[in-house]
């Protein structure tokens, strides 16, 4: 089942949001995150979300190595709407979340559900749901960094596909697919806006290039 388009305004976002703590998973507005759901508590969460607002809050644990059932989480996450939903033969669910708006965790609630829920505030991230006007990203600098970093099968055509995206979709999608550390992904998530996120993305790409070059030199 596919739902093409979120069609959700800030006023429609629920104050109580189920959360999915997942290390290394980054969701940003105007981007899509596919997930395989297999744990019973998160299967219940998805089913409940499908029966109501279809929204899930993606957050990261503060400690990526934590083995706790309820690890401490970062206070900033992103709400995503289930835009694709399918059942697999093994009982797993395959869903895709469409990023809508970041949120701040005001408090975690005492709940009877097997999954965690929080009081979420979205107002400070209202601009996530507003279209970015004009070209604010240095695409040449981004291209120069990417061509040293991503191994495209066909670099020219792949970049042409990426370059056809609007600034916010381009930057947010690249932040999600590049293999940054959990802390770096959280920094990208918490960047004030797309322009600042783009600058941080380019800086992180250059840092990774330097690390690779240094490693090659030492070999």
Buried (B, 14 or more C-beta within 10 A) or exposed (E): EEBEEBEBEBEEBBEEBBBBBBBEBBBBBBBBBEBEBEEEBBBBBBEBBBEEBBBBBBBBBBEEEBEEEEBEBBEBBBBBBBBBBEEEEEEBBEBBBBBBBBBBBEEBEEEEEEBBBBBBEBEEBEBBBEEBEEEBBBBEBBEBBBEEBBEBEEEEEBBEEBEEBBBBBBBBBBBBEBEBEBEBBBBBBBBEBBBEBBBBBBEBBBEBBEEEEEEEEEE
